[in-house]
């Protein structure tokens, strides 16, 4: 197991490097640059700017310098669009916000999704099952960019219970968590339900029941664990998606998270910020898919690396 | 030297510098003196010399103060300077700075601070995206300094003493005083910048000389400011706290306005008529100094057809501006038949022949011109219109496609992302392109200089007659005659299809007073705002 983890970590480094080089090249291939604006800059001003940010150097030197800055100083460089801020500062300000609402949304989605899924599977074809399936289909097809403005309309304008946006105490977390967790919750409920149904039909469950175990113990002790395998493989990437933020949440609730940076930096050609958030998301994805694999081995003793 | 005063407003300003923020008779001030405004995007920087956008300028205007400010009509009034002298040859301005002006750390604001800031703007080491503004102002040696050919010390600005600032220009520039209300010309504190580096604009570090000090700034969330007790006119500042909230979605922002979280917000396109009916004391439409149009590419890469002036005229005549303004935008915008925004201070709208025709007459004329140019059913004119992603641009483009169909012109629409649009336009890779130009200062030349051969116009329009007129306007006592003639040339040569003059369409809380409603630049100063008791 230890060797497996080490091997996976060793592969992670070239994977990240490849990600950096590919994103860098794609980004520079897009027309326009960070300083392309409505009124063309005089050539000498543009040259000054390019010199300041090192954009006048050949591409390979830029990539090498960039990677070296990260490896040697953990420095992701200055933002091209926010001249008083470095990428490190932008991520340090935005990531905790995203981590907070994303983390809570994940816990909510997981707890509610799994509970609903199990309940629906145990009472298959009951009204509860139909309700869960109906709701989860509904929640999955309702895009969060439709849901977000509706939430603001209801909770801020009509009821006056919640602030319409911004970032602060727990009151500010509710709408982002609702908007972000709903569709994940629905997916988790449906995956749990179908996986649970499959497990409940297996021999070892019949044996457990035959032993005379109470239904509660059968479900919690014998059915839940094996039923979690497909759920866990879904949870890993879902967790990364949630904690690296949602453009929709950041846009509609003005949370200041880094989700918005993904789109903004691409549209603004803020090369450094774009690289920073891409690397962050890439590194987290690699890390959590590793954790999922480790969790697999723990859940299912048959799996050995 | 003759002592010159800007306008009668400046004279009044010197005598009564407190006029702006004073409540009218019978108005009672509200207990709560706070003002919350809407920001579409994150504020990129609060550094006057590095800022490039309008929302950033709105913040900088509260935290810093330049030589001159604007009153609610947009006319220059004293700021840090109480007035200025202009030399006989109109090339040297000497500004007189008030002795009471202070930085928020208590130090006096001196002419040296302005010299430092102006050199900093032009200095290649700063790499400011607004360095060209020094050149636009015609400050001596600005071009050479920006290029790096001369050191920043040779820029035509110097401190005669602590309270006298001398600026030397290369050409007489009648609107120069209006340009020093621009945020990029505001002073900055050298000591703080040298001590803190790029991070000097952060709360707790930022030292300004404006009526407000920075309290907190969460990127993309909010920015808050509080009244600065050290400001020279602090005794007349009524508004205590101001806050900008970033909301990326205009509709959500309107909801939050209606929930009472914002005091001012833009009205999304098409909703003005309804809101104006429901809340006439809150919905406002204010002329805003930008003009929208479709630029023709007359350059080498442009299509042959557009080099024929008859084709360009036909396309302009066939544009149904009333439909665009009344059916699509519906926010008090005005149809444009010329380039300069109608509400620019001192600008007299010239007679433009086709503005007076009916749309049916225009269409007939357009058909005749196009036929004359050799296009018809057997040889239809095919063109491509490029525009950047935006709901309104799309609606107008789709409508235009229909307008041109009546003319027998097949218009292909090409929607691209903003950076791609800009990049292609600047490279000359387009046939027709959506464009809008906004004034840098409140005077007609900011629009008309665009179409000079050396101007920014990406369509490569060039007419020596036009250039000569604009040259003459710079030294003219009353340049309106030249401006009218220049507009007449544009209406004849038609380097673009002017479509509409902008209006700023906003909801403003009805107990807020002192926001400019007649300043076409829409620059506002929180020190002039107050809230009355209702």
Interface residues (C-beta under 8 A of the other chain):
Chain A: X30 X31 X32 X33 X35 X36 X37 X38 X39 X40 X41 X42 X44 X45 X48 X49 X51 X52 X78 X81 X82 X83 X84 X85 X90 X93 X94 X148 X149 X152 X153 X156 X157 X160 X163 X164 X165 X166 X167 X250 X251 X252 X254 X255 X256 X260 X264 X267 X268 X269
Chain B: X42 X44 X45 X46 X47 X50 X52 X124 X125 X127 X128 X129 X131 X132 X135 X146 X147 X148 X198 X199 X200 X201 X202 X218 X219 X220 X221 X222 X245 X246 X247 X248 X249 X251 X252 X255 X256 X258 X259 X261 X417 X418 X419 X420 X422 X423 X424 X426 X456 X458
